[in-house]
Amino acid sequence: MSDSGLTRFEFDGTVEHEGGQQRVNGKGFAGDVFDRVHRPEPHGFASHPVKGGQGLVLQSRAQRDAAYVLGGENPGLRPKGDWLTAGGTALYDAAGNIVSVVAAKMRIVHSASIHLEAPEIILEGVIRLGGAGASRPVSAQGTVDSGGNTDQSNPATGVFAT
């Protein structure tokens, strides 16, 4: 451990969630081993660090059992490139899924599915099914659906498909 009480911390993959707090195990500089170190996180954000993630451990010289670790990013799992611009925010996981808020856009990328669940879901604005170039209206006044009902009110005039 350095004289400052700060040292690099490498997560070993052990994570315990107990009483609203997270405890992690790992190793520090020169083989120091840390067990069940408290890892505080900001309100509204929760993550589960993976083995090989890196952080910073702060430990009191006077009270060796009082340690805290901050961080946890695994550099090998961070998305590559300049996808996150100045002022942007992103949540990503070890599987490559990303939710990003960059400039004036929000983007959700997932490898399997996206599930929205709420008693009511409201979509406002133009909706494009199949891609940004979708231009064929999904519903047009006078269209007859598979149940034999005629579209009278043209409710989906802002919904387009490819």
C-alpha positions as CSV (number, residue, x, y, z in Angstrom):
1,M,0.0,0.0,0.0
2,S,1.4,3.4,-0.8
3,D,2.0,6.1,1.9
4,S,-1.1,7.9,0.7
5,G,-3.4,5.1,1.6
6,L,-4.4,4.8,-2.1
7,T,-3.6,2.0,-4.4
8,R,-4.7,0.3,-7.6
9,F,-7.3,-2.4,-7.1
10,E,-8.0,-5.3,-9.4
11,F,-11.4,-7.0,-8.9
12,D,-11.3,-10.8,-8.6
13,G,-15.0,-11.2,-9.7
14,T,-16.4,-11.8,-6.2
15,V,-19.3,-9.4,-5.5
16,E,-21.7,-9.5,-2.6
17,H,-24.9,-7.4,-2.3
18,E,-25.9,-7.1,1.3
19,G,-28.1,-4.6,3.2
20,G,-28.1,-2.2,0.3
21,Q,-24.4,-2.2,0.0
22,Q,-21.9,-3.9,-2.3
23,R,-18.8,-5.7,-1.0
24,V,-16.0,-6.8,-3.4
25,N,-12.8,-8.8,-3.3
26,G,-9.6,-8.1,-5.1
27,K,-5.9,-7.5,-4.9
28,G,-3.8,-4.3,-4.7
29,F,-0.2,-3.3,-5.2
30,A,2.5,-5.8,-4.3
31,G,0.0,-8.6,-3.8
32,D,-2.1,-6.9,-1.1
33,V,-5.4,-8.9,-0.8
34,F,-8.7,-7.2,0.0
35,D,-11.8,-9.1,1.1
36,R,-15.3,-7.7,1.4
37,V,-14.3,-4.1,0.7
38,H,-17.2,-1.7,0.6
39,R,-17.8,-0.3,-3.0
40,P,-20.2,2.7,-2.7
41,E,-22.0,3.8,-5.9
42,P,-23.9,7.0,-6.8
43,H,-27.7,7.2,-6.2
44,G,-29.7,5.7,-9.1
45,F,-26.8,3.7,-10.5
46,A,-25.9,0.1,-9.8
47,S,-23.3,-2.1,-11.5
48,H,-21.7,-5.5,-10.9
49,P,-18.0,-5.2,-11.6
50,V,-16.4,-8.1,-13.5
51,K,-13.2,-10.0,-12.9
52,G,-10.2,-8.0,-14.1
53,G,-11.9,-4.6,-13.6
54,Q,-9.7,-1.9,-12.2
55,G,-10.4,0.6,-9.5
56,L,-8.8,2.6,-6.7
57,V,-8.9,1.4,-3.1
58,L,-8.7,3.9,-0.2
59,Q,-7.7,2.4,3.1
60,S,-7.0,4.1,6.5
61,R,-3.6,3.4,7.9
62,A,-5.0,3.6,11.4
63,Q,-8.0,1.4,10.8
64,R,-7.0,-1.3,8.3
65,D,-10.5,-2.8,8.1
66,A,-12.0,0.6,6.9
67,A,-11.4,0.4,3.2
68,Y,-13.4,1.6,0.2
69,V,-13.0,0.8,-3.5
70,L,-14.1,3.1,-6.3
71,G,-14.4,2.3,-10.0
72,G,-14.4,-1.1,-11.5
73,E,-14.2,-0.7,-15.3
74,N,-12.6,-3.5,-17.2
75,P,-10.7,-1.8,-20.0
76,G,-11.1,-4.9,-22.3
77,L,-14.9,-4.6,-22.1
78,R,-15.2,-0.8,-22.8
79,P,-16.8,-0.1,-26.2
80,K,-14.1,0.8,-28.8
81,G,-13.8,4.1,-30.7
82,D,-15.1,7.6,-30.2
83,W,-18.7,6.7,-29.6
84,L,-19.0,8.8,-26.5
85,T,-18.6,12.5,-27.2
86,A,-18.0,15.3,-24.7
87,G,-20.9,15.6,-22.3
88,G,-22.3,12.3,-23.3
89,T,-23.4,9.5,-20.9
90,A,-23.6,5.8,-21.5
91,L,-24.5,2.6,-19.6
92,Y,-22.9,-0.6,-21.0
93,D,-22.4,-4.1,-19.9
94,A,-20.0,-7.0,-20.4
95,A,-22.2,-8.3,-23.3
96,G,-21.8,-5.2,-25.4
97,N,-25.3,-3.8,-24.8
98,I,-25.4,0.0,-24.6
99,V,-27.8,2.8,-23.6
100,S,-26.3,6.1,-24.6
101,V,-27.4,9.7,-24.3
102,V,-25.1,11.6,-26.6
103,A,-25.8,15.2,-27.9
104,A,-29.5,15.3,-28.8
105,K,-30.1,11.6,-29.2
106,M,-30.7,8.5,-27.1
107,R,-29.7,5.2,-28.4
108,I,-30.4,1.7,-27.1
109,V,-28.4,-1.2,-28.5
110,H,-29.0,-4.8,-27.3
111,S,-27.9,-8.2,-28.6
112,A,-31.2,-10.0,-27.9
113,S,-34.3,-7.9,-27.2
114,I,-35.7,-4.8,-25.7
115,H,-38.6,-5.1,-23.3
116,L,-40.6,-2.0,-22.2
117,E,-43.1,-2.6,-19.4
118,A,-45.5,-0.1,-17.9
119,P,-49.2,0.3,-17.4
120,E,-49.2,2.9,-20.2
121,I,-46.6,3.5,-22.9
122,I,-46.8,6.8,-24.8
123,L,-44.9,7.4,-28.0
124,E,-44.9,10.9,-29.4
125,G,-43.5,12.0,-32.7
126,V,-42.8,10.2,-36.0
127,I,-42.2,6.5,-35.6
128,R,-40.1,4.7,-38.3
129,L,-40.3,0.8,-38.2
130,G,-37.5,-0.9,-40.0
131,G,-35.0,2.0,-40.2
132,A,-34.5,5.7,-40.6
133,G,-35.6,5.5,-44.3
134,A,-39.0,4.0,-43.6
135,S,-41.6,6.1,-45.5
136,R,-44.6,3.8,-46.2
137,P,-47.5,4.7,-43.9
138,V,-48.5,1.7,-41.7
139,S,-52.1,2.8,-41.6
140,A,-54.1,4.9,-44.1
141,Q,-57.7,6.0,-43.9
142,G,-59.9,3.5,-45.7
143,T,-57.5,0.6,-45.2
144,V,-59.2,-2.7,-44.3
145,D,-57.5,-4.8,-41.7
146,S,-57.5,-8.6,-41.3
147,G,-60.6,-8.4,-39.2
148,G,-62.6,-6.6,-41.9
149,N,-62.5,-3.3,-40.0
150,T,-62.0,-0.1,-42.0
151,D,-59.6,2.5,-40.7
152,Q,-61.8,5.6,-40.2
153,S,-59.7,7.9,-38.1
154,N,-56.2,7.3,-39.6
155,P,-54.6,6.9,-36.1
156,A,-51.1,5.9,-37.3
157,T,-50.4,8.6,-39.8
158,G,-47.0,9.2,-38.1
159,V,-46.0,5.6,-38.2
160,F,-44.0,4.5,-41.3
161,A,-42.5,1.1,-42.3
162,T,-39.9,0.1,-44.9
